[in-house]
Amino acid sequence: MTPTTPAPGASPAASSGAVSVRSARDDAVAALSRAGVPDPEVDAELLVGHVLGVGRGRVQALVVMDAELPPEDAATLRSLVERRAAREPLQHITGRAPFRSLELNVGPGVFVPRPETEQVAQFAIDALRAVPSPEPVAVDLGTGSGAIALALATEVPHARVYAVENSPEAFIWARRNIDEVGATNLTPVFIDLADALPQLDGTVDVVISNPPYVPDDAIPRDPEVRLHDPHAALYGGPDGLDVVRTISRVAQRLLHPGGTLVLEHGELQGAAIRDLLTADGWRAAATHRDLTTRDRATTALR
């Protein structure tokens, strides 16, 4: 329902049982703060916006306007706040996650794309745009929701992009996002990344992956990650690099000489990954920091 602005002199909470958007927002902030949710103000306003079908800026305007929240919307908001206070990811509650210029469908069974991955994707986008070909080819190994592959396909529309995934649950989310965006230059492929796309061997320009890289004994601190992200998308063996080793071999098979590999990883893994890639015969392995100055991505040339 649409919130209303009370008539001059009216009570902020009308006799209908409505509550003000301000008080509903403030109650949500307080509940999320008590639960230890990071950025409770942001999440509270996004939840109010989700209930009302408006953006966060509109929620802030409704607060200033002393608009009212109908009783049924207030009840819905309270139930969503309870879920978020239990540390269910905000994106699972709203069903959506932003990624670069995209809004993606996400939920249980798929890794929620993170803001830091947006910068990792930029390395692949830049490399793809630099290819002197009318139809450069890129492969996203372990696409999850399809976030990286869709960014490449939409921002480099003359490219041909393949999104590889072996989780049935994640593949469903990827297909849903690809269909919604309408990226006709993106092909989803359901297969284990170790066996991916032999028909493309030696022809690919860019391979990118955000693989599972958390060491098996390094349990994530945040409940949203620990309890809700798929384990297969998080854990990468004793040192976190088991899947990276596989990707190194697969990318060498797929890429032509001079092709680019882009890997996301943990902030303490840059040196180990550079050594691993160099030992495998990659050239110019280099680690790059994210906007928080943490090592986040390593690139290398075939």
NORPE-V783287 format. One record per residue. N is the residue number from 1. RES is the residue in one letter. D_CENTER is the distance of its C-alpha to the mean C-alpha in Angstrom with 2 decimals. Layout:
((N/RES/D_CENTER) (N/RES/D_CENTER))
//
This chain:
((1/M/29.68) (2/T/30.16) (3/P/31.02) (4/T/34.49) (5/T/36.22) (6/P/39.37) (7/A/42.73) (8/P/44.55) (9/G/45.93) (10/A/43.90) (11/S/42.20) (12/P/38.44) (13/A/38.29) (14/A/40.58) (15/S/42.93) (16/S/40.62) (17/G/38.55) (18/A/35.68) (19/V/34.05) (20/S/32.92) (21/V/29.32) (22/R/30.00) (23/S/31.21) (24/A/28.45) (25/R/25.86) (26/D/27.91) (27/D/28.33) (28/A/24.58) (29/V/24.08) (30/A/26.91) (31/A/25.66) (32/L/22.18) (33/S/23.92) (34/R/26.25) (35/A/23.47) (36/G/21.99) (37/V/18.70) (38/P/17.31) (39/D/17.75) (40/P/19.71) (41/E/20.89) (42/V/17.54) (43/D/16.50) (44/A/20.05) (45/E/20.13) (46/L/16.89) (47/L/18.45) (48/V/21.71) (49/G/20.17) (50/H/18.54) (51/V/22.01) (52/L/23.77) (53/G/21.49) (54/V/21.36) (55/G/19.20) (56/R/19.38) (57/G/22.08) (58/R/24.19) (59/V/23.99) (60/Q/25.34) (61/A/28.04) (62/L/29.03) (63/V/29.47) (64/V/31.81) (65/M/33.63) (66/D/34.32) (67/A/33.01) (68/E/33.35) (69/L/30.88) (70/P/32.62) (71/P/33.31) (72/E/31.22) (73/D/28.12) (74/A/28.92) (75/A/29.16) (76/T/25.83) (77/L/24.23) (78/R/26.00) (79/S/24.67) (80/L/21.02) (81/V/21.72) (82/E/23.29) (83/R/20.23) (84/R/18.06) (85/A/21.01) (86/A/20.87) (87/R/17.40) (88/E/15.60) (89/P/12.00) (90/L/12.24) (91/Q/9.53) (92/H/11.81) (93/I/14.72) (94/T/13.84) (95/G/12.11) (96/R/9.75) (97/A/6.48) (98/P/7.06) (99/F/5.95) (100/R/9.33) (101/S/11.90) (102/L/10.11) (103/E/9.70) (104/L/8.18) (105/N/9.93) (106/V/8.62) (107/G/11.12) (108/P/13.16) (109/G/13.07) (110/V/9.50) (111/F/6.94) (112/V/4.42) (113/P/0.96) (114/R/4.06) (115/P/6.67) (116/E/8.67) (117/T/7.01) (118/E/8.09) (119/Q/11.52) (120/V/11.48) (121/A/10.98) (122/Q/13.90) (123/F/16.19) (124/A/15.91) (125/I/16.38) (126/D/19.38) (127/A/20.82) (128/L/20.59) (129/R/22.27) (130/A/24.96) (131/V/26.05) (132/P/29.51) (133/S/29.09) (134/P/28.96) (135/E/26.29) (136/P/24.24) (137/V/22.32) (138/A/18.88) (139/V/17.38) (140/D/13.86) (141/L/14.79) (142/G/12.71) (143/T/10.35) (144/G/8.87) (145/S/7.48) (146/G/8.85) (147/A/6.23) (148/I/8.38) (149/A/11.48) (150/L/11.36) (151/A/11.05) (152/L/14.00) (153/A/15.87) (154/T/15.86) (155/E/16.50) (156/V/19.02) (157/P/20.59) (158/H/23.54) (159/A/21.57) (160/R/21.42) (161/V/18.10) (162/Y/17.77) (163/A/14.79) (164/V/16.00) (165/E/15.09) (166/N/17.62) (167/S/16.24) (168/P/17.86) (169/E/15.56) (170/A/12.34) (171/F/14.50) (172/I/15.48) (173/W/12.06) (174/A/11.68) (175/R/15.23) (176/R/14.81) (177/N/12.19) (178/I/14.41) (179/D/17.42) (180/E/16.27) (181/V/15.44) (182/G/18.61) (183/A/17.76) (184/T/21.08) (185/N/20.65) (186/L/17.82) (187/T/19.13) (188/P/17.28) (189/V/19.26) (190/F/19.54) (191/I/20.96) (192/D/20.65) (193/L/19.40) (194/A/22.73) (195/D/24.59) (196/A/22.45) (197/L/24.19) (198/P/27.63) (199/Q/28.82) (200/L/26.80) (201/D/28.25) (202/G/29.25) (203/T/27.92) (204/V/24.24) (205/D/23.53) (206/V/20.01) (207/V/18.12) (208/I/14.64) (209/S/12.78) (210/N/10.23) (211/P/12.71) (212/P/13.53) (213/Y/15.44) (214/V/16.44) (215/P/20.25) (216/D/21.62) (217/D/23.51) (218/A/20.91) (219/I/19.74) (220/P/16.81) (221/R/18.36) (222/D/15.93) (223/P/16.74) (224/E/13.33) (225/V/12.26) (226/R/15.79) (227/L/16.57) (228/H/13.63) (229/D/11.19) (230/P/13.14) (231/H/15.59) (232/A/15.53) (233/A/11.95) (234/L/13.12) (235/Y/16.78) (236/G/18.42) (237/G/22.10) (238/P/24.58) (239/D/23.33) (240/G/19.72) (241/L/20.60) (242/D/21.89) (243/V/19.16) (244/V/19.31) (245/R/23.03) (246/T/22.54) (247/I/20.18) (248/S/22.85) (249/R/25.45) (250/V/23.58) (251/A/22.53) (252/Q/26.15) (253/R/27.28) (254/L/25.05) (255/L/25.36) (256/H/28.60) (257/P/30.31) (258/G/28.63) (259/G/25.20) (260/T/22.12) (261/L/19.81) (262/V/16.54) (263/L/15.11) (264/E/12.54) (265/H/14.31) (266/G/15.50) (267/E/17.63) (268/L/20.86) (269/Q/20.45) (270/G/21.13) (271/A/24.86) (272/A/24.74) (273/I/22.45) (274/R/24.69) (275/D/27.69) (276/L/26.34) (277/L/25.58) (278/T/28.90) (279/A/30.78) (280/D/29.36) (281/G/30.77) (282/W/27.89) (283/R/28.98) (284/A/27.84) (285/A/25.09) (286/A/23.58) (287/T/21.01) (288/H/19.18) (289/R/18.18) (290/D/15.24) (291/L/16.22) (292/T/17.24) (293/T/19.52) (294/R/17.98) (295/D/18.14) (296/R/14.66) (297/A/15.44) (298/T/18.61) (299/T/20.04) (300/A/23.25) (301/L/25.64) (302/R/27.23))
//
